[in-house]
């Protein structure tokens, strides 16, 4: 299924909408272990493929695409879960479209911008992608993504992660690297986010330092919970049962069961 803006996505189930935004090396498949528990709890799951988002690699391109997608699906407000790049997109949406977001879940996300060294490294990665097919580069990025956690991932999970990383087209990777390099510091925004929030990190995350979980929690006025799980960056894959429990507890506080049932019945009757 596609929108007129060519963003590919999956729209599954009925009830209040939860929009999942994946990290730049991944695909919507990284959320597969979250789909069934949310459907069973009465939620509608929206899984966009950020690699299909048009534009020149600016965060607002992704944010505008997500709002356009919600509009076309007839969704006024949604809970949004963002991981890595997806978390940066969520920050941009919270700044520009706060009225469209019922709750925010930050996963392996930091509020600060890249420093000079990080910007330089992203520029090197982009240059490499422009000069070669990128197989060795993707392997390097894959190692960083699962750094030190291969023993904690099943063989099937490792294969799925490898397939996700290597399925990324060069243009999509360049766009996402540009977006992350150009993101600004959202730290000052945190204290003004009065909507319900949840922050989940990984204690062994090599891509997003686990200290950011506590930093964000101390400044978010309505933080339901802030937890670092025994995992790397891929917390929802490594610790799916615990991750799903935390997420569902958060969602069920925001959206009571009676409302979920009413929303599901209304959509089924439409």
C-alpha positions as CSV (number, residue, x, y, z in Angstrom):
1,X,0.0,0.0,0.0
2,X,1.3,3.5,-0.8
3,X,0.3,7.1,-0.3
4,X,0.3,9.6,-3.1
5,X,3.6,10.8,-1.8
6,X,5.0,7.3,-2.5
7,X,5.6,6.3,1.1
8,X,5.2,2.6,1.5
9,X,3.5,1.4,4.7
10,X,1.6,-1.3,6.4
11,X,-1.7,-0.5,8.1
12,X,-2.8,-3.3,10.4
13,X,-5.8,-3.7,12.7
14,X,-8.4,-1.4,14.2
15,X,-8.6,1.0,17.1
16,X,-6.4,3.9,18.2
17,X,-3.3,4.3,16.0
18,X,0.3,3.6,17.0
19,X,2.8,4.8,14.4
20,X,6.3,3.2,14.5
21,X,9.3,5.0,13.0
22,X,12.3,2.7,12.5
23,X,16.0,3.6,12.6
24,X,17.9,4.4,9.4
25,X,19.6,1.0,8.9
26,X,16.4,-0.9,9.5
27,X,13.0,-1.5,7.9
28,X,9.5,-1.8,9.3
29,X,10.2,-5.5,9.8
30,X,12.2,-4.5,12.9
31,X,8.8,-4.1,14.7
32,X,7.3,-7.5,13.8
33,X,7.4,-8.7,17.4
34,X,5.3,-5.7,18.5
35,X,2.5,-6.1,16.0
36,X,0.5,-9.0,17.4
37,X,0.6,-7.9,21.1
38,X,-0.7,-4.4,20.1
39,X,-3.4,-5.9,17.8
40,X,-4.6,-8.1,20.6
41,X,-4.7,-5.1,22.9
42,X,-7.0,-3.3,20.5
43,X,-4.6,-1.0,18.7
44,X,-4.1,-0.1,15.1
45,X,-0.5,-0.4,13.9
46,X,1.0,1.8,11.2
47,X,4.5,0.8,9.9
48,X,5.9,3.3,7.3
49,X,9.1,2.5,5.4
50,X,11.2,5.5,5.9
51,X,13.5,4.5,3.0
52,X,10.6,5.3,0.6
53,X,10.1,8.8,1.9
54,X,10.6,11.4,-0.9
55,X,12.8,14.4,-0.5
56,X,16.4,15.4,-0.2
57,X,17.2,14.1,3.3
58,X,15.9,16.7,5.6
59,X,14.0,15.8,8.8
60,X,11.0,17.9,7.8
61,X,10.7,15.7,4.6
62,X,10.1,12.7,6.8
63,X,7.8,14.6,9.2
64,X,5.7,16.0,6.4
65,X,5.5,12.6,4.9
66,X,4.2,11.1,8.2
67,X,1.6,13.8,8.7
68,X,0.5,13.4,5.1
69,X,0.2,9.7,5.6
70,X,-1.9,10.2,8.8
71,X,-4.1,12.6,6.9
72,X,-4.8,10.2,4.1
73,X,-5.6,7.4,6.6
74,X,-8.0,9.7,8.4
75,X,-6.1,9.6,11.6
76,X,-6.3,12.8,13.6
77,X,-3.9,11.9,16.4
78,X,-1.6,8.9,17.0
79,X,0.8,7.6,19.5
80,X,4.2,7.7,17.9
81,X,7.2,5.5,18.7
82,X,10.5,6.6,17.2
83,X,13.9,4.8,17.3
84,X,17.2,6.5,16.3
85,X,16.4,8.4,13.1
86,X,12.7,7.7,13.9
87,X,13.2,9.4,17.2
88,X,14.7,12.5,15.6
89,X,11.7,12.6,13.2
90,X,9.5,12.3,16.2
91,X,11.2,15.3,17.8
92,X,10.6,17.3,14.6
93,X,7.0,16.3,14.6
94,X,6.6,17.3,18.3
95,X,8.0,20.7,17.5
96,X,6.0,21.3,14.4
97,X,2.8,19.2,14.8
98,X,2.3,18.7,18.5
99,X,-1.5,18.6,18.1
100,X,-1.3,15.4,16.1
101,X,0.6,13.4,18.7
102,X,-1.3,11.7,21.6
103,X,1.8,10.2,23.2
104,X,5.5,9.8,22.4
105,X,7.8,6.8,22.9
106,X,11.5,7.4,22.4
107,X,13.6,4.3,21.8
108,X,17.4,4.5,21.5
109,X,17.0,8.2,20.8
110,X,19.0,11.2,22.0
111,X,17.9,14.9,22.0
112,X,21.2,16.4,21.1
113,X,22.7,17.1,17.6
114,X,25.8,15.5,16.1
115,X,29.1,17.0,17.2
116,X,31.9,17.9,14.7
117,X,33.4,14.4,14.7
118,X,30.1,12.7,14.1
119,X,29.2,15.1,11.3
120,X,32.6,14.4,9.7
121,X,32.1,10.6,10.0
122,X,28.7,10.8,8.4
123,X,30.2,12.8,5.6
124,X,32.8,10.1,5.1
125,X,30.0,7.4,5.0
126,X,28.1,9.4,2.3
127,X,31.3,9.8,0.2
128,X,31.9,6.1,0.4
129,X,28.3,5.3,-0.7
130,X,28.7,7.6,-3.6
131,X,31.9,5.9,-4.7
132,X,31.1,2.3,-4.3
133,X,28.2,-0.2,-4.1
134,X,28.5,-0.1,-0.3
135,X,28.6,-3.8,0.6
136,X,31.6,-3.4,2.9
137,X,30.2,-0.2,4.3
138,X,26.9,-1.9,5.1
139,X,28.8,-4.7,6.8
140,X,30.7,-2.1,8.9
141,X,27.4,-0.4,9.9
142,X,25.8,-3.8,10.7
143,X,28.7,-4.5,13.1
144,X,28.1,-1.2,14.9
145,X,24.3,-1.9,15.0
146,X,24.7,-5.3,16.8
147,X,28.0,-4.5,18.5
148,X,28.8,-7.1,21.1
149,X,25.3,-8.5,21.1
150,X,25.4,-11.4,18.6
151,X,25.2,-14.0,21.4
152,X,22.0,-12.4,22.7
153,X,20.3,-12.5,19.2
154,X,18.9,-15.7,17.7
155,X,20.2,-16.9,14.4
156,X,16.9,-15.8,12.8
157,X,17.1,-12.4,14.3
158,X,20.7,-12.0,13.1
159,X,19.7,-13.0,9.6
160,X,16.7,-10.7,9.6
161,X,18.8,-7.7,10.7
162,X,21.5,-8.4,8.1
163,X,18.8,-8.5,5.4
164,X,17.3,-5.2,6.6
165,X,20.7,-3.5,6.5
166,X,21.7,-4.8,3.1
167,X,18.2,-4.0,1.6
168,X,18.8,-0.3,2.1
169,X,19.4,1.6,-1.2
170,X,22.3,4.0,-1.5
171,X,20.0,7.0,-2.0
172,X,17.9,6.2,1.1
173,X,21.0,5.7,3.2
174,X,22.4,9.0,2.1
175,X,19.2,10.8,2.8
176,X,19.0,9.4,6.3
177,X,22.6,10.2,7.0
178,X,22.1,13.8,5.9
179,X,19.0,14.1,8.1
180,X,20.8,12.8,11.2
181,X,23.8,15.0,10.5
182,X,21.6,18.1,10.2
183,X,19.3,17.5,13.2
184,X,19.4,20.2,15.8
185,X,19.6,20.1,19.6
186,X,16.1,19.4,21.0
187,X,17.1,19.5,24.6
188,X,15.2,22.8,25.2
189,X,12.1,21.3,23.8
190,X,11.9,18.5,26.4
191,X,10.6,20.7,29.3
192,X,7.7,21.9,27.1
193,X,6.5,18.4,26.1
194,X,3.5,17.9,28.4
195,X,2.1,15.0,26.6
196,X,2.6,11.5,28.0
197,X,6.1,10.1,27.1
198,X,8.0,6.8,27.5
199,X,11.8,6.5,27.1
200,X,13.4,3.1,26.5
201,X,17.1,2.6,25.9
202,X,19.7,-0.2,25.9
203,X,22.3,-0.6,28.6
204,X,24.8,-1.7,26.0
205,X,23.7,0.5,23.2
206,X,26.8,1.6,21.2
207,X,24.9,4.0,18.9
208,X,22.9,6.0,21.5
209,X,24.5,6.3,25.0
210,X,22.2,4.9,27.7
211,X,22.8,8.1,29.7
212,X,20.4,9.9,27.4
213,X,17.5,7.9,28.9
214,X,17.9,9.5,32.3
215,X,18.8,12.9,30.8
216,X,15.5,13.0,28.9
217,X,13.4,11.6,31.8
218,X,14.6,14.3,34.2
219,X,13.4,17.0,31.8
220,X,10.2,15.5,30.4
221,X,7.2,16.8,32.6
222,X,5.0,13.8,32.0
223,X,7.4,10.9,31.6
224,X,5.5,7.7,32.4
225,X,8.7,5.7,32.6
226,X,12.3,5.7,31.6
227,X,14.1,2.4,31.4
228,X,17.4,1.0,30.1
229,X,16.9,-2.7,29.3
230,X,19.7,-5.3,29.2
231,X,20.2,-4.9,25.5
232,X,22.0,-3.1,22.8
233,X,20.5,-0.7,20.3
234,X,17.9,-3.2,19.1
235,X,15.9,-3.4,22.4
236,X,12.6,-4.4,20.8
237,X,14.3,-7.3,19.1
238,X,16.5,-8.4,21.9
239,X,14.0,-8.0,24.7
240,X,10.6,-8.2,23.0
241,X,8.6,-9.5,25.9
242,X,9.8,-6.8,28.3
243,X,9.7,-4.1,25.7
244,X,6.1,-5.0,24.7
245,X,5.0,-5.0,28.4
246,X,6.4,-1.5,29.0
247,X,4.9,-0.2,25.7
248,X,1.5,-1.7,26.4
249,X,1.4,-0.4,30.0
250,X,2.1,3.1,28.5
251,X,-0.5,2.8,25.8
252,X,-3.2,1.5,28.1
253,X,-2.7,4.4,30.4
254,X,-3.1,6.9,27.5
255,X,-6.0,5.0,25.8
256,X,-8.4,3.2,28.2
257,X,-9.9,-0.1,27.1
258,X,-13.4,1.3,26.6
259,X,-12.1,3.9,24.2
260,X,-10.1,1.3,22.3
261,X,-13.2,-0.9,21.9
262,X,-15.3,2.1,20.7
263,X,-12.6,3.2,18.2
264,X,-12.3,-0.4,16.8
265,X,-16.1,-0.7,16.4
266,X,-16.3,2.7,14.7
267,X,-13.6,1.8,12.1
268,X,-15.1,-1.7,11.5
269,X,-18.5,-0.1,10.9
270,X,-17.2,2.6,8.5
